[in-house]
Amino acid sequence: MEKGRTRHRSSKQRLLKNDSCGAAMVEFAITLPLLVLLFFGVYDLGRWLQLYMSANRVAYEGVRFASSIPGLDSSSFTNVEDRIAVLIQLNDLPDSTTMVGELPGPGNNNTVTVRIAAPFEPVFLPFEMRVKSMAVSPYLFSN
């Protein structure tokens, strides 16, 4: 009789073991989509931060270049925009828009401003966002 009881106990143990395997599969089925979503979210965040840092660096270098040109006027902006276009290519910012504004003068406290906007397409979201960066620097020469 004891032999029968051990068989009975072992069959219950097998049933409990099968139940825990089924529970593990259900837990895995629930957590896998969340882990994939988390992975792609972190991936998109990293891509966005890289694009933002590149746009920020281009804006900074552009405003630094513009503030160091003596006698900056509207005709000198083509030189600044050409320099920024080269920086955009070097930093791999395709289809980005650039705006160099605020000529040095008495109305705006002798500052130079450069704005950069670059497109960003996330992996999961079906729409495009724009990464924007702006740099402001005092003009180093007096007009």
LOSE-832343 format. One record per residue (C-alpha): residue number from 0; residue in one letter; x, y, z. Coordinates in nm, 3 decimals. Layout:
% residues N
k NUM, r a, x X, y Y, z Z
...
This chain:
% residues 143
k 0, r m, x 0.000, y 0.000, z 0.000
k 1, r e, x 0.275, y 0.235, z 0.066
k 2, r k, x 0.388, y 0.185, z -0.286
k 3, r g, x 0.051, y 0.302, z -0.413
k 4, r r, x 0.063, y 0.611, z -0.197
k 5, r t, x 0.398, y 0.713, z -0.332
k 6, r r, x 0.264, y 0.677, z -0.684
k 7, r h, x -0.034, y 0.885, z -0.591
k 8, r r, x 0.186, y 1.152, z -0.436
k 9, r s, x 0.418, y 1.156, z -0.732
k 10, r s, x 0.127, y 1.200, z -0.973
k 11, r k, x 0.006, y 1.499, z -0.767
k 12, r q, x 0.355, y 1.639, z -0.776
k 13, r r, x 0.359, y 1.598, z -1.153
k 14, r l, x 0.029, y 1.783, z -1.181
k 15, r l, x 0.161, y 2.066, z -0.967
k 16, r k, x 0.476, y 2.078, z -1.177
k 17, r n, x 0.270, y 2.100, z -1.499
k 18, r d, x 0.058, y 2.377, z -1.347
k 19, r s, x 0.369, y 2.581, z -1.266
k 20, r c, x 0.497, y 2.536, z -1.623
k 21, r g, x 0.167, y 2.662, z -1.758
k 22, r a, x 0.175, y 2.959, z -1.521
k 23, r a, x 0.529, y 3.040, z -1.633
k 24, r m, x 0.418, y 3.035, z -1.997
k 25, r v, x 0.129, y 3.272, z -1.921
k 26, r e, x 0.360, y 3.507, z -1.731
k 27, r f, x 0.607, y 3.501, z -2.020
k 28, r a, x 0.329, y 3.573, z -2.271
k 29, r i, x 0.224, y 3.875, z -2.065
k 30, r t, x 0.572, y 4.014, z -2.001
k 31, r l, x 0.726, y 3.960, z -2.347
k 32, r p, x 0.528, y 4.238, z -2.521
k 33, r l, x 0.606, y 4.472, z -2.233
k 34, r l, x 0.977, y 4.393, z -2.258
k 35, r v, x 0.974, y 4.447, z -2.636
k 36, r l, x 0.793, y 4.779, z -2.589
k 37, r l, x 1.043, y 4.882, z -2.323
k 38, r f, x 1.337, y 4.784, z -2.546
k 39, r f, x 1.213, y 4.985, z -2.844
k 40, r g, x 1.124, y 5.277, z -2.617
k 41, r v, x 1.479, y 5.290, z -2.483
k 42, r y, x 1.611, y 5.251, z -2.840
k 43, r d, x 1.398, y 5.546, z -2.959
k 44, r l, x 1.502, y 5.756, z -2.662
k 45, r g, x 1.867, y 5.691, z -2.742
k 46, r r, x 1.817, y 5.785, z -3.107
k 47, r w, x 1.630, y 6.101, z -3.006
k 48, r l, x 1.902, y 6.203, z -2.760
k 49, r q, x 2.174, y 6.144, z -3.021
k 50, r l, x 1.986, y 6.359, z -3.273
k 51, r y, x 1.923, y 6.630, z -3.013
k 52, r m, x 2.289, y 6.640, z -2.911
k 53, r s, x 2.399, y 6.661, z -3.276
k 54, r a, x 2.153, y 6.944, z -3.346
k 55, r n, x 2.261, y 7.122, z -3.029
k 56, r r, x 2.627, y 7.092, z -3.129
k 57, r v, x 2.560, y 7.227, z -3.479
k 58, r a, x 2.363, y 7.521, z -3.337
k 59, r y, x 2.641, y 7.595, z -3.088
k 60, r e, x 2.915, y 7.581, z -3.352
k 61, r g, x 2.707, y 7.793, z -3.590
k 62, r v, x 2.642, y 8.065, z -3.334
k 63, r r, x 3.005, y 8.055, z -3.228
k 64, r f, x 3.114, y 8.108, z -3.588
k 65, r a, x 2.856, y 8.383, z -3.648
k 66, r s, x 2.948, y 8.575, z -3.334
k 67, r s, x 3.315, y 8.584, z -3.434
k 68, r i, x 3.266, y 8.748, z -3.778
k 69, r p, x 3.354, y 9.118, z -3.769
k 70, r g, x 3.095, y 9.344, z -3.931
k 71, r l, x 2.818, y 9.082, z -3.939
k 72, r d, x 2.527, y 9.188, z -4.156
k 73, r s, x 2.262, y 9.019, z -4.369
k 74, r s, x 2.509, y 8.953, z -4.654
k 75, r s, x 2.742, y 8.769, z -4.412
k 76, r f, x 2.464, y 8.529, z -4.318
k 77, r t, x 2.529, y 8.325, z -4.634
k 78, r n, x 2.877, y 8.244, z -4.498
k 79, r v, x 2.724, y 8.138, z -4.168
k 80, r e, x 2.455, y 7.929, z -4.339
k 81, r d, x 2.718, y 7.761, z -4.559
k 82, r r, x 2.923, y 7.676, z -4.252
k 83, r i, x 2.616, y 7.536, z -4.077
k 84, r a, x 2.529, y 7.330, z -4.388
k 85, r v, x 2.874, y 7.170, z -4.372
k 86, r l, x 2.830, y 7.099, z -4.001
k 87, r i, x 2.489, y 6.945, z -4.069
k 88, r q, x 2.643, y 6.706, z -4.322
k 89, r l, x 2.929, y 6.618, z -4.088
k 90, r n, x 2.690, y 6.545, z -3.801
k 91, r d, x 2.452, y 6.343, z -4.023
k 92, r l, x 2.141, y 6.559, z -3.976
k 93, r p, x 1.950, y 6.504, z -4.301
k 94, r d, x 1.656, y 6.726, z -4.395
k 95, r s, x 1.719, y 6.967, z -4.109
k 96, r t, x 1.621, y 7.331, z -4.133
k 97, r t, x 1.840, y 7.615, z -4.019
k 98, r m, x 1.754, y 7.969, z -3.923
k 99, r v, x 2.014, y 8.230, z -3.842
k 100, r g, x 1.848, y 8.534, z -3.696
k 101, r e, x 1.868, y 8.842, z -3.485
k 102, r l, x 2.133, y 9.060, z -3.637
k 103, r p, x 2.352, y 9.232, z -3.383
k 104, r g, x 2.212, y 9.572, z -3.306
k 105, r p, x 2.082, y 9.794, z -3.028
k 106, r g, x 1.737, y 9.631, z -3.024
k 107, r n, x 1.845, y 9.279, z -2.930
k 108, r n, x 2.144, y 9.340, z -2.701
k 109, r n, x 2.399, y 9.244, z -2.969
k 110, r t, x 2.322, y 8.871, z -2.978
k 111, r v, x 2.331, y 8.615, z -3.255
k 112, r t, x 2.079, y 8.328, z -3.259
k 113, r v, x 2.090, y 8.001, z -3.454
k 114, r r, x 1.796, y 7.759, z -3.459
k 115, r i, x 1.815, y 7.402, z -3.591
k 116, r a, x 1.519, y 7.168, z -3.646
k 117, r a, x 1.572, y 6.808, z -3.757
k 118, r p, x 1.309, y 6.540, z -3.831
k 119, r f, x 1.284, y 6.234, z -3.608
k 120, r e, x 1.082, y 5.921, z -3.689
k 121, r p, x 1.025, y 5.689, z -3.393
k 122, r v, x 1.013, y 5.313, z -3.444
k 123, r f, x 0.664, y 5.256, z -3.302
k 124, r l, x 0.481, y 5.584, z -3.344
k 125, r p, x 0.337, y 5.648, z -3.691
k 126, r f, x 0.412, y 6.020, z -3.701
k 127, r e, x 0.722, y 6.233, z -3.740
k 128, r m, x 0.849, y 6.467, z -3.470
k 129, r r, x 1.095, y 6.755, z -3.493
k 130, r v, x 1.399, y 6.787, z -3.271
k 131, r k, x 1.466, y 7.156, z -3.212
k 132, r s, x 1.772, y 7.328, z -3.077
k 133, r m, x 1.862, y 7.692, z -3.031
k 134, r a, x 2.187, y 7.864, z -2.940
k 135, r v, x 2.232, y 8.230, z -2.849
k 136, r s, x 2.566, y 8.406, z -2.818
k 137, r p, x 2.671, y 8.764, z -2.762
k 138, r y, x 2.821, y 8.933, z -3.065
k 139, r l, x 3.192, y 8.980, z -2.999
k 140, r f, x 3.233, y 9.300, z -3.202
k 141, r s, x 3.062, y 9.635, z -3.160
k 142, r n, x 2.858, y 9.771, z -3.451
